[in-house]
């Protein structure tokens, strides 16, 4: 998976799926069986307020926590509500089951500066919490704060953004489980886009002939002179034009004069 695909998938989940913050959950649908399981598995989920939220969730709601969102996507989560973990397979694709603080430690290029130069798909981290940078000063995170789900937030280290809650992170770094690309590859040259020095004389001649043919075709579609003789005569009688230049084309100055005169008629 590329880093861009990771970021795109995270944003898609935030925008198109019903989600809920459930600690230790990497994309399981909130079926009756899963609700029973996740309200018993951690002290956090056993809290009365959290238990109520989990039990109130509909079966088409998927549970995540911050690091489990990243792991769930990398483990193959695909939103399949018929599967115990929404299509994810535990510890698949060589991605270990580690926490947020451990995940930032295995990242490369970890830094507490250079936020505006982050690559899409980098992890953004603060103690005990992690998210995914998706570009344009935004990140995707799953948090019990604000919307209590997978959500898009502004990276406060870059700046606030209208319409988004803001999180200020501590560090960022590149995950070892995805591929980062520095730039899009340059498309191969075609005959239509060759540099002039790379063209043969025959190719230059062909392109010139195509341009000339298009120009002649365009001219052929233009109305001939005298196409509006009746209208020009009427305009002269009204004093809009003086009738000395009844051509199909006029200068900008002539057009301005005619517009002024027409406004007075």
C-alpha positions as CSV (number, residue, x, y, z in Angstrom):
1,X,0.0,0.0,0.0
2,X,1.2,3.5,-0.7
3,X,1.2,6.3,1.8
4,X,-1.3,8.2,-0.4
5,X,-3.6,5.2,-0.5
6,X,-3.5,4.9,3.3
7,X,-4.4,8.6,3.7
8,X,-7.2,8.3,1.1
9,X,-8.7,5.3,2.8
10,X,-8.6,7.0,6.2
11,X,-10.4,10.0,4.8
12,X,-12.9,7.8,3.0
13,X,-13.7,6.1,6.3
14,X,-14.1,9.5,8.0
15,X,-16.4,10.8,5.3
16,X,-18.5,7.7,4.4
17,X,-18.8,5.3,7.3
18,X,-20.5,5.5,10.7
19,X,-17.8,5.0,13.2
20,X,-17.3,5.2,17.0
21,X,-14.3,5.4,19.3
22,X,-14.0,2.0,20.8
23,X,-10.7,1.3,22.6
24,X,-8.9,-1.8,21.2
25,X,-11.2,-2.1,18.2
26,X,-9.8,-2.2,14.7
27,X,-12.9,-1.9,12.6
28,X,-15.4,-4.4,14.1
29,X,-19.0,-3.7,13.3
30,X,-21.1,-3.0,16.4
31,X,-23.1,-6.2,16.3
32,X,-24.7,-7.5,19.5
33,X,-21.8,-10.0,19.9
34,X,-19.1,-7.3,19.4
35,X,-20.8,-4.9,21.7
36,X,-20.8,-7.5,24.4
37,X,-17.1,-8.2,23.7
38,X,-15.9,-4.7,23.6
39,X,-17.8,-3.5,26.7
40,X,-15.8,-6.1,28.7
41,X,-12.3,-6.0,27.2
42,X,-10.8,-2.8,28.6
43,X,-11.3,-0.6,31.7
44,X,-12.0,2.3,29.5
45,X,-14.8,0.6,27.6
46,X,-16.2,-0.7,30.9
47,X,-16.9,2.9,32.0
48,X,-20.6,3.5,32.2
49,X,-20.6,6.4,29.8
50,X,-18.6,4.5,27.2
51,X,-20.6,1.3,27.6
52,X,-23.8,3.3,26.9
53,X,-22.3,4.7,23.7
54,X,-21.2,1.3,22.5
55,X,-24.5,-0.4,23.3
56,X,-26.4,2.4,21.6
57,X,-24.4,2.1,18.3
58,X,-26.2,0.6,15.3
59,X,-24.9,-2.6,13.7
60,X,-23.6,-0.6,10.7
61,X,-21.3,1.4,12.9
62,X,-17.6,0.3,13.0
63,X,-15.4,0.7,16.1
64,X,-11.9,2.1,16.0
65,X,-9.4,3.7,18.2
66,X,-6.5,5.9,17.1
67,X,-3.8,3.4,16.3
68,X,-6.3,0.7,15.4
69,X,-7.5,2.8,12.6
70,X,-4.1,2.7,11.0
71,X,-3.6,-1.0,11.8
72,X,-7.1,-1.8,10.6
73,X,-6.5,-0.2,7.2
74,X,-3.1,-1.9,6.9
75,X,-4.6,-5.2,7.9
76,X,-7.1,-5.0,5.1
77,X,-10.2,-3.4,6.5
78,X,-12.8,-3.0,3.8
79,X,-16.1,-2.1,5.5
80,X,-17.5,-5.6,5.3
81,X,-20.1,-5.6,8.1
82,X,-20.5,-9.4,7.8
83,X,-17.0,-10.0,9.0
84,X,-15.9,-9.9,12.7
85,X,-13.4,-7.1,12.0
86,X,-14.9,-5.4,9.0
87,X,-12.7,-7.4,6.6
88,X,-9.4,-6.8,8.5
89,X,-7.2,-9.8,9.4
90,X,-5.2,-9.5,12.7
91,X,-1.5,-8.7,12.2
92,X,-1.7,-9.2,8.4
93,X,0.7,-7.8,5.8
94,X,3.6,-7.8,8.2
95,X,2.1,-5.0,10.4
96,X,2.5,-5.8,14.1
97,X,-0.1,-5.1,16.8
98,X,1.6,-2.2,18.5
99,X,0.4,0.9,20.3
100,X,0.6,4.6,19.3
101,X,3.7,5.3,21.2
102,X,5.5,2.2,19.8
103,X,4.3,3.1,16.3
104,X,6.0,6.5,16.2
105,X,9.2,4.9,17.4
106,X,9.4,2.6,14.3
107,X,8.7,5.6,11.9
108,X,11.6,7.1,10.0
109,X,12.5,10.8,9.8
110,X,10.7,11.5,13.0
111,X,10.7,15.2,13.8
112,X,9.0,17.8,15.9
113,X,9.5,20.4,13.2
114,X,9.0,20.7,9.4
115,X,5.3,20.3,9.6
116,X,4.5,22.1,6.4
117,X,6.9,19.7,4.5
118,X,5.1,16.6,5.7
119,X,4.4,13.9,3.1
120,X,0.8,12.7,2.7
121,X,0.4,9.5,4.8
122,X,2.9,10.4,7.5
123,X,1.9,9.6,11.1
124,X,1.2,12.5,13.4
125,X,1.7,11.8,17.1
126,X,1.3,13.0,20.6
127,X,1.7,11.0,23.8
128,X,-0.7,8.1,23.7
129,X,-2.4,9.2,20.4
130,X,-1.7,9.0,16.7
131,X,-3.3,10.0,13.4
132,X,-2.6,10.2,9.7
133,X,-1.7,13.3,7.7
134,X,-3.8,13.6,4.6
135,X,-2.5,16.8,3.1
136,X,-3.7,20.4,2.9
137,X,-3.0,20.9,6.6
138,X,-5.5,18.1,7.7
139,X,-5.2,14.8,9.4
140,X,-7.5,11.9,10.1
141,X,-7.7,10.6,13.7
142,X,-10.1,8.5,15.7
143,X,-10.7,10.2,19.0
144,X,-13.3,10.3,21.8
145,X,-12.9,14.0,21.6
146,X,-15.2,16.3,19.5
147,X,-17.1,13.9,17.2
148,X,-16.2,10.7,19.1
149,X,-15.3,8.8,15.9
150,X,-13.0,8.7,12.9
151,X,-12.8,12.4,11.9
152,X,-10.8,14.9,9.9
153,X,-9.1,17.6,11.9
154,X,-6.8,20.5,11.3
155,X,-3.1,20.1,12.1
156,X,-2.5,23.0,14.5
157,X,1.2,22.9,13.9
158,X,0.4,24.2,10.4
159,X,-2.6,26.3,11.3
160,X,-6.3,26.3,12.0
161,X,-8.8,25.7,9.2
162,X,-12.3,26.9,9.1
163,X,-14.8,24.1,9.7
164,X,-12.4,21.8,11.4
165,X,-11.4,21.1,15.0
166,X,-7.7,21.6,15.6
167,X,-5.2,19.2,17.1
168,X,-1.6,20.3,17.9
169,X,0.7,17.3,17.6
170,X,4.2,16.6,19.0
171,X,6.0,14.7,16.3
172,X,5.5,13.3,12.8
173,X,7.3,10.5,10.9
174,X,7.0,8.1,8.0
175,X,5.5,4.7,8.7
176,X,7.6,1.7,7.7
177,X,4.6,-0.3,6.4
178,X,3.7,1.9,3.4
179,X,5.6,3.3,0.4
180,X,6.2,7.1,0.1
181,X,6.7,8.6,-3.3
182,X,8.3,12.0,-3.6
183,X,6.6,13.1,-6.8
184,X,4.4,11.8,-9.6
185,X,6.4,10.3,-12.5
186,X,6.9,12.3,-15.6
187,X,4.7,11.0,-18.3
188,X,6.5,9.6,-21.4
189,X,6.8,11.9,-24.4
190,X,4.4,11.4,-27.3
191,X,4.6,12.9,-30.7
192,X,2.1,15.5,-29.7
193,X,4.2,16.6,-26.7
194,X,7.7,16.3,-28.0
195,X,10.2,19.0,-27.5
196,X,10.9,20.9,-30.6
197,X,14.5,19.7,-30.7
198,X,13.3,16.0,-30.6
199,X,11.0,16.4,-33.6
200,X,11.9,15.3,-37.1
201,X,11.2,17.7,-40.1
202,X,8.3,15.5,-41.1
203,X,6.7,15.8,-37.7
204,X,7.1,19.6,-37.7
205,X,5.6,19.7,-41.2
206,X,2.6,17.5,-40.1
207,X,1.8,19.7,-37.1
208,X,2.1,22.9,-39.1
209,X,-0.3,21.5,-41.7
210,X,-2.7,20.5,-39.0
211,X,-2.7,24.0,-37.6
212,X,-3.2,25.6,-41.0
213,X,-6.0,23.2,-41.8
214,X,-7.8,24.0,-38.6
215,X,-7.4,27.7,-39.2
216,X,-8.8,27.4,-42.8
217,X,-11.8,25.4,-41.5
218,X,-12.5,28.0,-38.9
219,X,-12.4,30.8,-41.5
220,X,-14.7,28.8,-43.7
221,X,-17.3,28.8,-40.9
222,X,-17.2,32.6,-40.6
223,X,-20.0,34.5,-42.4
224,X,-19.1,36.3,-45.5
225,X,-18.9,40.1,-45.7
226,X,-22.3,41.7,-46.3
227,X,-24.1,39.1,-44.2
228,X,-25.9,41.8,-42.3
229,X,-26.4,44.5,-44.9
230,X,-30.0,45.2,-43.9
231,X,-29.1,45.6,-40.2
232,X,-26.1,47.8,-41.1
233,X,-28.3,50.0,-43.3
234,X,-30.8,50.4,-40.4
235,X,-28.0,51.2,-38.0
236,X,-26.8,53.9,-40.3
237,X,-30.2,55.4,-40.7
238,X,-30.5,55.6,-36.9
239,X,-27.1,57.2,-36.6
240,X,-25.5,54.4,-34.8
241,X,-22.9,54.0,-37.5
242,X,-22.0,56.3,-40.3
243,X,-22.1,53.6,-43.0
244,X,-18.5,54.2,-44.2
245,X,-17.2,50.8,-43.2
246,X,-19.8,48.1,-43.6
247,X,-17.5,45.2,-42.8
248,X,-18.0,42.0,-41.0
249,X,-15.4,42.9,-38.4
250,X,-15.0,46.1,-36.5
251,X,-12.3,47.5,-34.2
252,X,-12.8,47.8,-30.5
253,X,-13.0,51.6,-30.8
254,X,-15.7,51.3,-33.4
255,X,-17.6,48.9,-31.3
256,X,-17.4,51.3,-28.3
257,X,-18.6,54.2,-30.4
258,X,-21.6,52.2,-31.8
259,X,-22.5,51.1,-28.3
260,X,-22.5,54.7,-27.1
261,X,-24.7,55.8,-30.0
262,X,-27.1,52.9,-29.6
263,X,-27.6,53.8,-26.0
264,X,-28.8,57.3,-27.0
265,X,-31.2,56.1,-29.7
